[in-house]
Amino acid sequence: MRFFDVRSPIFIPLWRRVLVFGLVLGWALLELWRGAPGWALLFGVAALWIGWQFFFDFRLPEDDTDRDR
């Protein structure tokens, strides 16, 4: 299991993906506004990665029922 699995069934509804992306991007902008460019860069890169995973490369979670055979 990965640390942050974007293929989790919890992210199937679009509104949840938009919410998570918006929160991370908003946090990056907040850090930039407060004068912390290091944290802004970290959260900005995370927002870019999440945006790519959620909106351009999103696939439904794999079915794990046949893996035991």
Secondary structure, DSSP 8 states (H G I E B T S, - for coil): --SS-TTSGGG-SHHHHHHHHHHHHHHHHHHHHTT-HHHHHHHHHHHHHHHIIIIIS-------TTTT-
